[in-house]
Amino acid sequence: MKEREKIVVTGLVLLMLLAWLGFPLHHSHRFAGSLLGGLLGVTGSLLMLVPLAYLVVKRNMKLKKAVTKRVSMRTLLAWHIYAGVLGPILVIVHSGHKYNSPLAISLTAMTLLVVVSGFIGRYLMSGFAKEAKAKKAMLAELQTAYDRAIIDVGSNPAAANQLKPFSGFLTRLAAGLFLKDSEPEATTPTTDAITLVRLAESIADVEYSIRTHENFKLWFGKWLKFHIVISFVLYGLLAIHVFYAVYFGLRWFE
């Protein structure tokens, strides 16, 4: 289900980008003020408010408890994602690709930035989190195997003696090469020593990978704050746009 959601949302984001890039081919000054253009604008604006509702529910514990009795947070997140992409698509179509004012340009640019940043945070960053979890499970298995290998090598003096020349920092880096090539006809003690070195190298690699993922996790926290801030900037620009649209639109009835 999650994989299908990712494919659908990716397609919608690409559609939004294509709709925005269509302004060299299509440019209509009157479409935004037409009946169809107006309906698209109103519908798109309402859809763009759905993510704001999710944000409020998620951070208000009392409201969250009351809402989740009827609708799960997972369902609300799905509404948040789909509405957050469909709304901008309708709004961009509503514009008729008429970007001839600072407000229109700012609103369009901020819409694209919010959607793209949300898409990256939802699927790219969550992919890193999932991979980090798998790495931690792998590290636990390697640690267990390493502890067993330590016991095996410790009970075998020949294998322990083979590791003594590689106790230093620099020699330890080359231990795998020397242990591998020193005796073509590897005996069991040599194989135990090689296994211990290989496990140590694997643990170091996985630990480095986990630290890298932890750094991405820190950046994810900064991304989330950035995404929320630019979302409120977008809502501010949208409110100004709606105000001017209503103000100048109602003047025609005077």
Backbone torsions as a table, in degrees:
resi	resn	phi	psi	omega
1	MET	NA	-45.3	-179.2
2	LYS	-65.3	-37.9	179.5
3	GLU	-66.5	-39.5	177.7
4	ARG	-65.5	-39.8	177.2
5	GLU	-59.9	-42.7	-179.7
6	LYS	-62.3	-41.9	179.9
7	ILE	-65.1	-45.1	-178.6
8	VAL	-63.9	-46.3	-178.4
9	VAL	-66.2	-38.1	176.8
10	THR	-60.5	-42.9	177.3
11	GLY	-62.5	-39.9	179.6
12	LEU	-67.7	-39.1	178.2
13	VAL	-64.7	-41.5	177.0
14	LEU	-63.9	-38.7	177.3
15	LEU	-62.7	-40.6	178.3
16	MET	-62.3	-43.7	179.6
17	LEU	-65.2	-38.5	177.6
18	LEU	-67.2	-38.1	178.0
19	ALA	-63.7	-38.4	179.1
20	TRP	-70.4	-40.0	-178.4
21	LEU	-74.6	-2.0	-179.1
22	GLY	-79.8	-0.8	-176.0
23	PHE	-64.3	-25.6	175.5
24	PRO	-68.9	-24.5	-176.9
25	LEU	-95.0	-23.2	-175.3
26	HIS	-140.3	132.2	-179.7
27	HIS	-151.5	111.8	-177.9
28	SER	-126.8	119.9	-179.8
29	HIS	-75.6	-27.0	-172.6
30	ARG	-102.5	-9.8	-174.5
31	PHE	-63.9	-40.4	-177.7
32	ALA	-59.7	-32.9	-179.3
33	GLY	-90.6	-1.6	178.8
34	SER	-76.9	171.5	180.0
35	LEU	-62.0	-48.3	-179.9
36	LEU	-65.2	-43.8	178.8
37	GLY	-62.7	-39.4	178.2
38	GLY	-65.3	-42.7	178.2
39	LEU	-62.6	-41.1	177.3
40	LEU	-63.3	-41.1	179.6
41	GLY	-64.5	-45.2	180.0
42	VAL	-65.4	-45.5	179.9
43	THR	-62.7	-45.1	179.2
44	GLY	-62.7	-40.1	179.5
45	SER	-65.1	-41.1	178.1
46	LEU	-64.8	-40.1	177.4
47	LEU	-63.9	-35.1	180.0
48	MET	-70.1	-15.6	176.5
49	LEU	-82.9	-17.5	-179.6
50	VAL	-61.1	-44.4	176.5
51	PRO	-58.3	-33.1	177.3
52	LEU	-64.4	-39.3	178.2
53	ALA	-62.8	-41.5	178.1
54	TYR	-62.6	-41.6	-179.6
55	LEU	-61.8	-41.5	-179.9
56	VAL	-68.4	-46.1	-179.1
57	VAL	-62.7	-40.7	-176.7
58	LYS	-64.0	-32.7	-174.3
59	ARG	-102.8	0.3	175.7
60	ASN	-112.8	106.1	-171.7
61	MET	-62.5	-40.8	179.5
62	LYS	-65.5	-45.1	179.3
63	LEU	-66.4	-38.0	179.3
64	LYS	-62.8	-42.9	179.5
65	LYS	-63.6	-38.5	-178.9
66	ALA	-72.3	-40.9	-176.8
67	VAL	-72.2	-41.0	-175.7
68	THR	-70.7	-8.0	173.1
69	LYS	-67.8	-26.1	-179.1
70	ARG	-109.7	-36.2	-177.4
71	VAL	-131.9	131.4	-179.9
72	SER	-74.3	157.3	178.1
73	MET	-65.1	-29.8	178.0
74	ARG	-65.0	-40.0	177.0
75	THR	-67.2	-41.8	177.2
76	LEU	-62.1	-37.2	177.6
77	LEU	-64.9	-39.2	177.7
78	ALA	-63.2	-42.6	176.4
79	TRP	-62.1	-41.6	179.1
80	HIS	-57.4	-44.8	-176.7
81	ILE	-70.2	-52.3	-175.7
82	TYR	-67.0	-44.4	178.8
83	ALA	-65.2	-35.0	-179.7
84	GLY	-68.9	-15.7	177.2
85	VAL	-104.1	-43.0	-178.7
86	LEU	-65.4	-39.3	179.7
87	GLY	-58.2	-52.4	177.5
88	PRO	-60.2	-33.9	177.8
89	ILE	-62.2	-46.6	179.9
90	LEU	-65.2	-37.8	-179.7
91	VAL	-66.6	-40.1	179.7
92	ILE	-67.0	-40.1	176.5
93	VAL	-65.3	-39.8	178.7
94	HIS	-58.7	-34.5	-176.6
95	SER	-65.1	-20.6	-176.3
96	GLY	64.6	21.0	-178.2
97	HIS	57.9	36.7	179.0
98	LYS	-102.6	89.8	-178.2
99	TYR	-109.1	70.1	-174.5
100	ASN	-118.9	23.0	176.1
101	SER	-143.6	153.1	179.3
102	PRO	-57.7	-37.9	179.8
103	LEU	-65.8	-44.4	-179.4
104	ALA	-64.3	-42.0	179.5
105	ILE	-65.8	-44.9	-180.0
106	SER	-64.1	-42.3	-179.4
107	LEU	-65.0	-42.4	179.3
108	THR	-66.5	-45.4	-179.6
109	ALA	-62.7	-42.7	-179.7
110	MET	-68.4	-35.3	176.6
111	THR	-61.2	-47.4	179.4
112	LEU	-62.9	-41.7	-178.3
113	LEU	-64.8	-42.4	-179.8
114	VAL	-64.0	-45.9	-178.2
115	VAL	-65.4	-46.5	-178.4
116	VAL	-65.8	-41.5	178.7
117	SER	-65.6	-37.9	176.6
118	GLY	-65.6	-40.1	178.6
119	PHE	-63.8	-44.6	180.0
120	ILE	-63.2	-45.4	-178.7
121	GLY	-65.9	-37.1	-176.5
122	ARG	-71.0	-44.9	-170.6
123	TYR	-106.2	-39.4	-179.4
124	LEU	-74.2	-50.6	-178.7
125	MET	-66.5	-37.9	178.2
126	SER	-66.7	-29.9	175.2
127	GLY	-64.8	-38.9	176.8
128	PHE	-64.6	-40.5	179.8
129	ALA	-63.9	-40.6	178.7
130	LYS	-65.7	-40.6	179.3
131	GLU	-67.4	-37.4	178.4
132	ALA	-62.8	-39.2	177.8
133	LYS	-62.2	-41.6	178.4
134	ALA	-66.1	-37.6	179.0
135	LYS	-64.6	-38.7	179.6
136	LYS	-66.0	-38.5	176.4
137	ALA	-65.3	-40.7	177.5
138	MET	-63.5	-39.1	179.5
139	LEU	-63.4	-40.0	178.6
140	ALA	-62.9	-40.5	178.4
141	GLU	-66.3	-40.8	178.8
142	LEU	-66.2	-38.3	178.2
143	GLN	-63.0	-40.8	178.3
144	THR	-64.3	-44.8	178.7
145	ALA	-64.9	-36.3	179.3
146	TYR	-66.3	-41.4	178.4
147	ASP	-62.2	-39.6	177.6
148	ARG	-66.4	-40.1	-180.0
149	ALA	-65.7	-36.4	177.6
150	ILE	-59.8	-43.4	179.3
151	ILE	-64.3	-42.9	-179.4
152	ASP	-63.7	-45.4	-179.2
153	VAL	-69.3	-37.8	179.3
154	GLY	-63.7	-30.3	179.1
155	SER	-85.8	-0.7	-179.2
156	ASN	-122.6	99.7	-176.6
157	PRO	-56.9	-36.6	-178.4
158	ALA	-63.0	-43.7	179.2
159	ALA	-67.9	-38.1	178.8
160	ALA	-64.8	-40.2	178.5
161	ASN	-63.7	-32.9	179.4
162	GLN	-66.3	-26.4	-177.9
163	LEU	-87.6	-17.4	-176.5
164	LYS	-59.4	-41.8	179.6
165	PRO	-64.3	-12.7	-175.6
166	PHE	-111.2	30.1	-178.0
167	SER	-81.8	-19.1	178.5
168	GLY	-77.4	168.2	-176.8
169	PHE	-65.4	-50.9	-176.7
170	LEU	-70.4	-42.2	179.9
171	THR	-67.2	-29.8	179.1
172	ARG	-66.7	-30.9	178.1
173	LEU	-65.1	-31.0	-178.1
174	ALA	-100.7	7.5	-176.1
175	ALA	-59.5	-41.8	-178.3
176	GLY	-60.8	-40.4	-178.9
177	LEU	-68.0	-46.1	-177.5
178	PHE	-69.1	-41.1	179.3
179	LEU	-67.1	-30.9	-178.1
180	LYS	-75.0	-39.1	-172.3
181	ASP	-98.3	-7.4	-174.0
182	SER	-69.1	-38.6	-177.3
183	GLU	-134.3	103.8	178.7
184	PRO	-57.0	-38.0	178.9
185	GLU	-90.1	81.5	-173.0
186	ALA	-69.8	131.0	175.0
187	THR	-91.8	175.4	-178.5
188	THR	-63.0	-43.3	178.1
189	PRO	-59.7	-41.5	178.9
190	THR	-62.1	-41.7	179.4
191	THR	-62.4	-37.6	177.7
192	ASP	-64.4	-41.2	179.4
193	ALA	-65.2	-43.8	178.2
194	ILE	-61.2	-43.1	-180.0
195	THR	-60.4	-41.4	179.8
196	LEU	-63.2	-43.6	179.3
197	VAL	-65.3	-44.7	-179.7
198	ARG	-62.0	-40.0	178.6
199	LEU	-65.0	-40.8	178.6
200	ALA	-62.6	-41.7	178.4
201	GLU	-64.8	-41.1	179.7
202	SER	-65.1	-40.9	178.8
203	ILE	-62.7	-42.3	178.9
204	ALA	-62.6	-42.5	179.7
205	ASP	-63.3	-44.4	-178.1
206	VAL	-67.9	-40.2	178.0
207	GLU	-62.3	-39.5	177.1
208	TYR	-64.4	-41.1	178.6
209	SER	-63.4	-39.6	179.7
210	ILE	-66.1	-41.7	177.7
211	ARG	-61.9	-37.9	176.8
212	THR	-62.4	-42.6	178.8
213	HIS	-66.5	-33.8	177.4
214	GLU	-64.6	-36.7	175.9
215	ASN	-63.9	-40.5	176.0
216	PHE	-62.9	-33.7	179.3
217	LYS	-65.4	-39.1	176.8
218	LEU	-63.8	-41.8	177.6
219	TRP	-65.7	-31.4	178.0
220	PHE	-63.3	-39.8	177.3
221	GLY	-62.3	-39.2	177.6
222	LYS	-69.5	-37.8	178.2
223	TRP	-60.8	-42.3	-177.3
224	LEU	-61.4	-42.3	178.0
225	LYS	-64.2	-42.7	179.1
226	PHE	-61.0	-43.6	-179.3
227	HIS	-62.9	-40.8	179.7
228	ILE	-67.1	-42.9	-178.8
229	VAL	-61.8	-49.3	-177.8
230	ILE	-69.3	-24.7	175.9
231	SER	-66.2	-41.8	178.6
232	PHE	-70.1	-32.8	173.5
233	VAL	-62.4	-41.7	178.2
234	LEU	-61.5	-43.9	180.0
235	TYR	-64.7	-34.5	176.6
236	GLY	-64.4	-45.8	178.1
237	LEU	-64.1	-38.3	179.3
238	LEU	-64.8	-39.8	178.8
239	ALA	-63.6	-41.7	178.2
240	ILE	-63.6	-42.3	179.9
241	HIS	-62.3	-45.3	-179.7
242	VAL	-64.8	-39.9	-180.0
243	PHE	-60.5	-48.7	-179.1
244	TYR	-67.3	-35.9	178.8
245	ALA	-63.6	-43.5	179.7
246	VAL	-70.5	-42.6	-177.5
247	TYR	-61.9	-52.1	-177.9
248	PHE	-75.7	-26.4	177.4
249	GLY	-69.9	-41.0	-179.8
250	LEU	-70.9	-20.9	178.8
251	ARG	-63.5	-23.9	179.0
252	TRP	-68.5	-18.1	-178.1
253	PHE	-89.7	-8.3	-179.7
254	GLU	-73.3	NA	NA
